Amino acid sequence: MRRPIRTAGVLTGLILTLGGIVAAAPTGTADIPACTQTAAQAGTDTTDAVTAACRRGVVGDLQGCVDGLTEAGVPGGAAAGACRQAALEPR
């Protein structure tokens, strides 16, 4: 009776491990160009500061992204829209 319990335990561990790997896999690439284009449409040059702020949006730091774009001269509403674009999968 110990062998079936051990086999079930090993299989359960394997399934949980593989499930964790699948869950941790990225679902898609975020869209830095859409973010920088939205900032450019608002009248701001695409500088290193703008690109760096958009990268923050890619990793889910939307407030850091908005703050960075605002400091780079992007108006507040456009900065928020650009950061939302950064978090989306490219089309």
Long-range contacts (C-beta under 8 A, 24 or more apart in sequence): 27-89, 28-89, 28-90, 29-89, 29-90, 30-57, 30-58, 30-86, 30-87, 30-88, 30-89, 30-90, 31-58, 31-85, 31-86, 31-87, 31-88, 31-89, 31-90, 31-91, 32-58, 32-86, 33-90, 34-82, 34-85, 34-86, 34-88, 34-90, 35-65, 35-82, 35-83, 35-85, 35-86, 36-82, 37-85, 38-78, 38-81, 38-82, 38-85, 39-69, 39-72, 39-74, 39-78, 39-79, 39-82, 41-78, 42-74, 42-75, 42-78, 42-79, 42-82, 44-69, 44-72, 44-73, 44-74, 47-72, 50-74, 53-83, 54-82, 54-83, 54-86, 55-86, 56-83, 56-86, 57-82, 57-83, 57-84, 57-85, 57-86, 57-87, 58-86, 58-87, 60-87, 62-87
